[in-house]
Amino acid sequence: MSTTASPQLAGRREWVGLAVLVLANLLISMDISVLYLAVPFITASLEPSSVQQLWILDIYGFLLAGLLITMGVLGDRFGRRRLLMIGAALFGTASVAAAYAGSAETLIGTRALLGVAGAILAPSTLALIRNMFQDVAQRRTAIAIWTAGFAGGAALGPLVSGVLLDHFWWGSVFLINVPAMVLLLALAPALIPEYRDPRPGGFDLLSAVLSLGAVLPVIYGIKSLAQDGVSAVAVAALLAGPVIGAAFVQRQRTVRDPLIDLNLFRVRAFSAPMAVNVVAFFALVGFALFSTQWLQLVRGMGPLEAALWSLPAPVAVAFATTIATGVARTVRPVYIVSTGLLITAVGFLVLTQVGVHSHLAVLVGGVVGVAVGLGVALTLTADMILGAAPPERAGAASALSETANQLGAALGVAILGSIGAAIYRTDVRDTVPSGMPPEALHAARETLGGASEVAQQLPEPARSGLLDGAREAFVHGLNLNAAIAAAVMVAAATAATLLLRRQPVAPAASAAPDAPLRAPSDTLLDEPSGAPLDQPLDESVPGSAGG
């Protein structure tokens, strides 16, 4: 039996290169939330219709989610660093165009370009880590830093937006992307190695179209249900997605050069962490809107103050990912992932105790618990997904992982958002004063923000009565959603324990590399005798990460 050489440890060049990748990842994540506080300024300046306003907010996430798989595969086949730099150039250009958009239509178009650019960038930032950090322990640390950057970007978006909007016009929230993209373009050739599949095969355009058609209608349908309730368009989109998805799967089974290797989903070390990611982002993103609204509309904070009180969460994620990577050297991944999910459940249980007059520490403590637990779990799931896929398919694997994140986030917004809205409408019905104009009555019964606006026009004691009732109704929905999220986390921890119980401890630094990345028989789901997965998945890995 031949002896496999130890992997080369990453040096200063790779760690500095990682900082560049994390910066790009942070900005991709930040652009999802950076517009939340800028909407009133954009509305005053461009006067978009209500439909246009929704597209300004959503088109970025739609295209980002829909194109991730295609762009991940293109990176594997034509060069991950090349795609990274193309994405950076497009991201910077689109950011400038968005900042100076003179109409709602132009802003929608430039936000769409930003979504395309984000989809080009995102898979490469994670896949290149697979090439730059061949040692398992170093790679896990790098992924922990990458995870903290992604979580930090989502939390920093409103904070950065609040600071910029206090001093500049709304376009400044886009221009902040430009220096970072220029830095990436300048440093990437020197710090980041190129990598591509040595035997890429052909690119199946029909598969790419089908992958977009499978993901995009589902994300659109879920968001439509969350924003507007049940409609024919939303239901049609939700039905179309799985149908197109089935055609996509069938195409992958029959085409000579499939976009993704479906055999990967039979490997528990790949499919189980993917499922954990969906559930984690379901709970995290679905609940985030409730916590920020509590700070602003129940606690009465301004946008910047509320954003500052959100900062403990990303700090906690950075701390948690560091701890997780250290513990993973001696503890099985299943215990770390399950413990992280249970910590998250405890955080959500704390949030079930948040009331209208609760101390700020109750909400912040619960949110930090959620962040710590997910930081622990998601660091290990990302590492397992990349480790289970052969290096030449790391781009496709990372794209699938991030698509799962986007799908989970959309499900969370739709399901938890709909539950919260239904509870609010039911509870607030009897607290709305009679005799109000129909428009004001509708606004007060739909959202806490609408009730707050209507209350400003009412005399006392009707104002206080409406606000108190609306806040109690909102908090009721918050508490129930926190309880649902806690139950989901416990179920996910139980499932992860069962599915990943035989996943071994990763080798320590300077130990043998991941190769061969074949799936052991106890990690396969219903493995048939003589299945193709009996062969090493990475037998064509080149000797150098530089490709």
N, C-alpha and C positions, 0 to 999 in steps of 0.2 A: 504493500500500500504506500503510495507516494506521500511525502510530507509537504504540507502547504506552507509557504513562506509567510512570516508575520507581516502584517500590513505596515506600510510606512506611516509614522505618526505625523500629524499635521503640525506645521510650524507657524511662525509669525505671519507669513504671507497669507496662509489660509484663514487665520483668525481675523486679520484685517479685512480680507475679502468677505468673511461672514458678516462683519459689521455693515458692509455695503449692501449685502443681500437683505439683512434685517431692516435696514433703512427703507429699502424699496418695499418690503413687505408691510412695514408700519404704515407707509403712505397709502398703499392699496387698501388696507383695512380702515384707515382714517377717513378716506374719501367716501365710505359708506355712510358715516354719521356726521361729517363736517358741515353738511347743509342744514341740519335740523334747526339750528339757531338763526341761519341766514334766510330762511324762507320769508319772514315778514319783510325784510329789506328787498329781496328779489321781487316779491309781490308788488311792493310800492314802486319799484323801478321799472319793471317789465310788464306789469299788469297781466299776468297769465290767467287764463281761465282755470276753473277748478280741475278740469281734466289735464290741462297742460302742467299745472303744479304737481299733480301726481306723477306725471311722466318725468318731470325734472328730477324728482326724488328717486324714482324707481328704475329708470332705464339703465342706470349704471349697474345696479345689482342684477338686473335681468340678463344683460349681455355678459357680465362677468361670469355668472353661473352657467349660462348656456354654452359658452365657448371654451370653458376650462379643459374639457376632455380633448377637444380637437387641438388646442394649443399645446397641451402637454405632450401629445403624440408627435406634433410637428417639431417640438424641441428635441425629443428623443431622436428623430430621424434626420433633422437638418442642422442641429447644433443648439444646445441649451444656452450657451453664452450669446450666440448670435441672436436668438430670439429674445433673450433678456435685453440686449442693447436696442433691438428694434422696438420692443415694448417701451423701454425708457424714453427713446426719442419721440415716439407717438404720444406717450403719457405727458411729457413736458409740453409738446406742441398743442395738444388738446387742452391742457390746463390754461395756457395763455389764451387760446381761443375762447374758452369758457369764461375766463375772467373779464373779457371785453365784449361778451355777447350783447348785442343790441336789441334782441327780441327773444321772446319765449321759445320760438321755434329754433333759433340758433343755439340757445342754451341746451335745449333737448338734444339737438344733433351733436354738440360738443360733449355732452355727458355720455352719449352713446359711444363716441370715440374713446372716451376715458374708460368705459366698460370693456371695449375691445382691447385697449392697451393693458388694462389690469389683468385680463384673461391671458394675454401674452406673457406678462411678467410673472404672475403668481406661481404657476407650476414650476418654472425654472428656478425660482428662489429656493424652493424646498428640494427639488431634484438635484441641483448642483451640490447641495450639502452631502448627498449620497456619494458624489465623486470626490469632493474635497476632503472628506473625513472618512477614511476607510476603516480606521480603528473604531470598534463598536462603542467603547466608552466615550471617546471624543465626539463621535457622531451624535450620541445621545445628549451630550452637553450642548452641542451646536443646535440641535433641534429644540432643546429647552429654551435657549436664547431666542430662537426663531419664534417659538410659541409665545414667549413673553412679548415679543415685538408685535405680533398679530393682536394679542389681547390689549396691549398698550395703545395701539393705533385706534381701536374701536372706542376706548375710553378717552383718549386724548382729543378725538375729533371735536366734540362739543367744547372742550376747554380751549383749544386753539382757535376755534371759530369765535368763541366769546371774547377772547383777548383781541383778535384782529378786528372784530366788528365794533369794538369799543373805540378803535383808533382809525380804521380805514373803511373803504366801501366794500360791498359784499364780494366783489371779484377777488379780493385779497385772499379769500379762503382757498382759491385755486392756485394762485401764484406761489404759495408756499411750497408747492410740489416741484417747481422749476429748479431751484438750486440743488435739490437732492438728485434729480434726474441728470443734471449736468455733471454732478460729482460721480454718479454711477457710470456715465459714459466715459468719463476721463480715467477712472480707476479700474474698471472691469477688465480691460485688456491685459493689464499688468498683474492683477491680483487673482482673477478667476479663470481657471482652466476651461478650455473648451471640451465638450464631450458630445458624442453622438453615437447612436447604435452602429456598430461596425458592419452589421448586415441588416439594413433598415427595411428592405423590401419596398413595395409600392405604397402609395398613399391612396386610400379609398375615399373619394370625395363623397359618394353616396352615404357611407357610414358617418362621415362628419356631419352631413345635413341631417341624418336621422338622429344623431346624438343631440344636436341642437333642438330638433323637434320633440325629443323625448323629455328634455329638461325644461325648456322655456315655457311651454304651456302649463306645466304643473306649477312652476313658481308663480307664473302670472295668475293662474286660477286661485291658488291659495291666497295670494295677496289681495285679489279682488274680493274674495269671500270675507277676508278680515276687514277690508275698508268699506265695502258697499253691501255686504250681505249676499244672500243667495240670488243669483241672476243666471239667465240662460247662457250668457257668454262665459261666466266663471265655470259653470257646470260642464259646458262643452270643452273648455280648455282642460279641465281635470280629467275628462274622459279621453281626450285626444292624446294626452301625454303617455299614459300606459299603452295605448294601442301602437303609437309610434315607437315606444320603448320596446315592445315585443318584436316589432319589425327590425329594430336595431339589433336585438339579441340574436334573432334568426340570421341576420346578415353576418354577424361576427362568427357564427358557427359554420358558415358556408364559404365565405370569401377567402381567397388565398392569403391576403395580408390584412388581418383584422385590425381594427383600431385599438381594441383592448383584448387581452387574453382572458377569456371567461374562466379558464381553469384557476386563475388566481382566487376567484370567489369560493372555490372549494377548500382553500387553505384557511383554517381557522385563525391563524396569526395575521391574516389579511382581512377577512370578512368580519370577524368579531370586533376588532378595533374600529372598522368603518361604521358598524352599527352603533357602537358606543359614541362615536363622534356625532352621528345624527341625533341621538337622544340628548347628548350634552348641549349641543347648540339649540335644540328644541327648547330646553329649559332656560338656558342662559339668555338668549336673545328674546324669547317670548316673554320673559319676566322683566327684562331691562326697562321697557317702557313704563311699567308700573312704578319701579323705584324712582326713576327720574321725575315722573309726574307727582309722586308723593312729596319729593323735595320741593318742587316748584309750586304746585297747586294746593297741597295740603299744608306743608310747612311754610309756604310763602316766600321761598328764596328766589332771587333773580337767577338768570341763566348761568352767569359766571360763577356765582357762589355755589349753585347746585353742581356745576361741573367740577369745582374744586373738591367738594365733598365726595365726588365719585373717584377721586384719585387713589384712595387707599386700595381699591380693588386691583388695578394693574400692578401696584407695588407688591401686593400680596401674591399675585401671579408670579412675579419675578422671584420672590422668595421661595414659593412652593416648587417652581421648576428646578431651582438649585438643589433643594432638598431631595426631590424625586430622583434626579440624576445620580446623586450620591448613594442613596439607598438602593438604587437599581443594580449596583455592583454586587450586592450580596443577597438580595431578596428577589424572589420570582416576580415577574411583571404582573401576574394576575393579582397578587396581594396588593401591589401598589395601586393598580387601576381600581380595584374594588374598594380599597380604603379611600381613595380620592373621591369616588362616587358617593360613598357613605358620608364623608365630610361635607360634600355638597348637599346631601339630604339634610344633615343637621343644620346647615346654613339656611335652607329653605324652611325648616321647622321654626327657626328663630323668627323668620319673616312672617310666619303665621300669627305672631304675637304683636305685630305692628298695628297701632291704632291711630286715630286722628290726633291724639294728644301725646303719643309716645315720645320718649326721649330719642334724640337723634342717634344715640349709640345703638339702639335696637336695630334700626334699619341698616346703619353702616356695618355693624357687627355681623348681621345676617348676610349682607352682600359680600363682605370679606370672606366669610366662611364658604360661600358658594364659589368665589374666585379661587381660593386656596385649593379646594377640592378638585375643581376642573383643571387648574394649572397642573396639579399632580397627575391626573388621569390623562389629559390630552398630550402631555409630553411623551408618555409611554406609548399611547396609541399611534401617534405620528411616527415614532421610531419603529414600532412593529410593522406598520404598513410599508414603510420604506425598506425595512430589513427583509420582509417576506417577498418583495418583488425583486427580480433580477436587475442589476444596475442599468442595463440597456433599456429597461422599461420604467425607470424611476420617474420620468416625467409624466407618463400616463398614470402611474400609481398615485403620485402627489396630486394630479388633477382630479382623480376619482375621490381622493380624500377631501379635497377642498369643495368638490361638488356636493359631497355628503354633508359638509358643514353648511353650505348654502341652503340645501334642502331642509335640513333640520331647523335652521333659522327661520325659513319661510313657514314651516309647519308650526313652529312655536308662536310666531306672530299671529297666524291665522287662528289656531285652536285656542291658545290661552287668551289672545286678544278678544276673540268672539265670546268666550266664557265670561271674561271681565265685563264686556259691553252688555251682555244679556243680564248679568246680575245688577249692573248699574241701572239699566233702564227699568228693571222690575222694582228695585228698592227706592228709586228716586221719584217714582210716579206720584206718590202721595204727598211729597214734600214741595212740589212745585206750586206756587201760588196761582189761584185761578184769576182769570181776567187778563192774562198777558196776551200780546199779539201772537198769532200762530207761529211766526218765524222764531220768536224768542222762546216760545214754549217748546218747539221742536229742538232747538239748540240746547236748552237746559236739560232736556230728557235724554239727549244723545251722549254727551261727554261731560266730564268734570270741567274741562276748559270752557265749553259752551256755557255751563251753569255759572262759572266764575264771571264770564263776560256779561251775562244777563243780570247777575246780582248787582253789578256796579250801577245799573239803571234803576234799581228798586230802592224805596225808602226802608228805614228800619221800622218794625222788626222783620219785615218780609225778606230783606237782604240776608240777615243772619240765619233765618230759618232755612232759606234755600241753600246757602253755603254749607251749613251744618249737615243738612240732609244729604246733599250731594257728596260731601266728603265721607260721610259714613258709608254711603252706598259704594263709593270707589274703594274704600279700605276693605269692605266686605269682599269685593271681587279680588283685591290683592291677596287677602288672606287665603281664599279658596284656591287661587292659582298657585300660591306658594305650597299649599298642602298637596295639590296635584303633582307639582314638580318634585316634591320630596318623595312621593310614592313612586314616581317614574324613576328617580335616581336609585331607590332601593331595588326596584325590579331590574334595572340595568346592572347594578352591582352583583345581583344574584346570577343573572345571565352570564356576565363576564367571568364570574368565578367558575361556572360550569364549563364554559367554552374554552377558556384559556388556562385551565388548571394544570395542563402538562407543558405549558410554555416554559422553557428552561431559563435560568439566570444567564444573562449575556456575558460573554467572556470579558475579563478585565482588560485594561489598556495593555497593548503590546501582545495580546493573545492572538490566536489565529483569527483571520478575517471571517466574514460571514460565509464565504464560499466553502462548500457548495450550498446554495440556498434552496436545496430541495426541501420539500415539505415532508417531515417524518410522518410515518403512517398514523400516529396518534393525533395528528393535527388535521387530518383530512376528513371531510364530510363525505361519508359513503364512497370511499375510494374503491373503484373496481380493480380487480386484479389486472396487472399489466397496463395500468393507465399511463398516459404520457408523463404525468407528474412524477413517475418513478425516476425520471432523468433529472440531473442537476439543471436548475433553471438558469444558472449563470455560467454555463460552460463556455460561452463565447466572450467572457469579460476580458478586455484587454489588460495588459499588465500595468498600464499607467493610467492614472485618473485624468491625465491631460488629454487622452483620446487622440 
